[in-house]
Amino acid sequence: MHLGEELHLTYCTNIHPGHTWSEVQESIEHFGPELKARISPNNPFGIGLRLSNEAAVELLEDDNLIRFQKYLDKENLYIFTLNGFPYGSFHRESVKDAVHSPDWQTPERADYTIRLVHILSRLLPSNLSEGSISTSPLSYKPWVNPNDPALWESCLHQLIKVVIKLILVREKTGQIIHIDLEPEPDGLLEDSGEVVDFFQNHLLVKGVDMLSKSLGITTEKARYYLLDHICICLDTCHMAIEYETPVIFVNRLKKAGIHIGKVQISSALMVNFSSDVNAYEQQKEIKDSLKPFTESTYLHQVIQKNRDLTMIRYPDLPDALTHISQQYEDALEWRIHFHVPIFVEAYALFMSTQKEIIDTLILQNQHPFCRHFEIETYTWEVLPDTLKTDLSNLITKEFEWVINLWSSVKAGNFNEPTIE
């Protein structure tokens, strides 16, 4: 849906289980018209489409894409962004670190992304010239050696293949579709500092050389294309877990000339630790209360900030809970990669990183930096039962929270974040 000023707001269909195209189509036909009637009855309603590789292959077969476009037109729905991060299954089985596979060292990742480019180019409404596809942060850091030049060259080789496809689409249709790398904890790109390092020391050096030679264009033109077509997806949950603020994240990228192509609106779980005399009792209570969040489908990385401001990283929540006794006296705060409902600020003993969402929208109002916004609470199925109700009601409530927040921001009720 439109938020005005060319801003588009949607939700990501990775909320719904669905690995094949028929399963994805079924969920869209079930939820799409109902949500549009609730949230945007008089205007087009955008959908953030998540397709596995298998679903993408199937959608490109026969006349499936034409039929889907006709369905969208009939229901006054539209697609402007795709989620191209999870290549395979994403629900009802253990995903964990496999969400990064295949990574950007492989032709499989590039081929999958090119399929998504073709699909988005066909589905993008004629009145929109910009499309976005979020993707993985190149690889999963525990799998690779970040100091190995061959790692970066392999990733660049695959990215350049996709950029060449994007340039061809641009020349043929006028559409500017960008691939938005999504930093996340334990990804090869985790935070804004690593993003800037990748652009300045790899993409805009070796990547420029690769693209320039491949297309026979100047290095200046190659740099221009790369900055247009390789952007960043700012996930507010991931950013908060890294203890970055929107001002720090956006300003660092802006100074480096890097564009934010998409914002995923999501919230992380936050635990504050006390140092009082009842610390042992609190430790046990926190541990018991977090157990319902230890589930087997997704990675829930934890970053602990200590009282001396040093950090300890845990690859998953069970690992952090195993060490809670040893680290408790030093711990000031945990931020947990568990996407919780964005409209809830506190959960019994815990808080959320909702403030980072609020500050992101304040910053967008003060200094616009992105046009595509996507609500991405994909964990409804694995949330503790106390946080579950009817899914349509939950999605609607998240939309209403964002829309009301944006209206309040536009009215001038918030003015804290700023940018240099």
Rosetta blueprint (number, residue, H / E / L):
1 M L
2 H E
3 L E
4 G E
5 E L
6 E L
7 L E
8 H E
9 L E
10 T E
11 Y E
12 C E
13 T H
14 N H
15 I H
16 H L
17 P L
18 G L
19 H L
20 T L
21 W H
22 S H
23 E H
24 V H
25 Q H
26 E H
27 S H
28 I H
29 E H
30 H H
31 F H
32 G H
33 P H
34 E H
35 L H
36 K H
37 A H
38 R H
39 I H
40 S L
41 P L
42 N L
43 N L
44 P L
45 F E
46 G E
47 I E
48 G E
49 L E
50 R E
51 L L
52 S L
53 N H
54 E H
55 A H
56 A H
57 V H
58 E H
59 L H
60 L L
61 E L
62 D L
63 D L
64 N H
65 L H
66 I H
67 R H
68 F H
69 Q H
70 K H
71 Y H
72 L H
73 D H
74 K H
75 E H
76 N L
77 L E
78 Y E
79 I E
80 F E
81 T E
82 L E
83 N E
84 G L
85 F L
86 P L
87 Y L
88 G L
89 S L
90 F L
91 H L
92 R L
93 E L
94 S L
95 V L
96 K H
97 D H
98 A H
99 V H
100 H H
101 S L
102 P L
103 D L
104 W L
105 Q L
106 T L
107 P H
108 E H
109 R H
110 A H
111 D H
112 Y H
113 T H
114 I H
115 R H
116 L H
117 V H
118 H H
119 I H
120 L H
121 S H
122 R H
123 L H
124 L L
125 P L
126 S L
127 N L
128 L L
129 S L
130 E E
131 G E
132 S E
133 I E
134 S E
135 T E
136 S L
137 P L
138 L L
139 S L
140 Y E
141 K H
142 P H
143 W H
144 V L
145 N L
146 P L
147 N L
148 D L
149 P H
150 A H
151 L H
152 W H
153 E H
154 S H
155 C H
156 L H
157 H H
158 Q H
159 L H
160 I H
161 K H
162 V H
163 V H
164 I H
165 K H
166 L H
167 I H
168 L H
169 V H
170 R H
171 E H
172 K H
173 T H
174 G L
175 Q L
176 I E
177 I E
178 H E
179 I E
180 D E
181 L E
182 E L
183 P L
184 E L
185 P L
186 D L
187 G E
188 L L
189 L L
190 E L
191 D L
192 S H
193 G H
194 E H
195 V H
196 V H
197 D H
198 F H
199 F H
200 Q H
201 N H
202 H H
203 L H
204 L H
205 V H
206 K H
207 G H
208 V H
209 D H
210 M H
211 L H
212 S H
213 K H
214 S H
215 L H
216 G L
217 I L
218 T L
219 T H
220 E H
221 K H
222 A H
223 R H
224 Y H
225 Y H
226 L H
227 L H
228 D H
229 H H
230 I E
231 C E
232 I E
233 C E
234 L E
235 D E
236 T H
237 C H
238 H H
239 M H
240 A H
241 I H
242 E L
243 Y L
244 E L
245 T L
246 P H
247 V H
248 I H
249 F H
250 V H
251 N H
252 R H
253 L H
254 K H
255 K H
256 A L
257 G L
258 I L
259 H L
260 I E
261 G E
262 K E
263 V E
264 Q E
265 I E
266 S L
267 S E
268 A E
269 L E
270 M E
271 V E
272 N E
273 F L
274 S L
275 S L
276 D L
277 V L
278 N L
279 A H
280 Y H
281 E H
282 Q H
283 Q H
284 K H
285 E H
286 I H
287 K H
288 D H
289 S H
290 L H
291 K H
292 P H
293 F H
294 T L
295 E L
296 S L
297 T L
298 Y L
299 L L
300 H L
301 Q L
302 V E
303 I E
304 Q E
305 K E
306 N E
307 R L
308 D L
309 L L
310 T L
311 M E
312 I E
313 R E
314 Y E
315 P L
316 D L
317 L H
318 P H
319 D H
320 A H
321 L H
322 T H
323 H L
324 I H
325 S H
326 Q H
327 Q H
328 Y L
329 E L
330 D L
331 A E
332 L E
333 E E
334 W E
335 R E
336 I E
337 H E
338 F E
339 H E
340 V E
341 P L
342 I L
343 F L
344 V L
345 E L
346 A E
347 Y E
348 A L
349 L L
350 F E
351 M E
352 S E
353 T L
354 Q H
355 K H
356 E H
357 I H
358 I H
359 D H
360 T H
361 L H
362 I H
363 L H
364 Q H
365 N H
366 Q H
367 H L
368 P L
369 F L
370 C L
371 R L
372 H E
373 F E
374 E E
375 I E
376 E L
377 T L
378 Y L
379 T L
380 W H
381 E H
382 V H
383 L L
384 P L
385 D H
386 T H
387 L H
388 K L
389 T L
390 D L
391 L H
392 S H
393 N H
394 L H
395 I H
396 T H
397 K H
398 E H
399 F H
400 E H
401 W H
402 V H
403 I H
404 N H
405 L H
406 W H
407 S H
408 S H
409 V H
410 K H
411 A L
412 G L
413 N L
414 F L
415 N L
416 E L
417 P L
418 T L
419 I L
420 E L
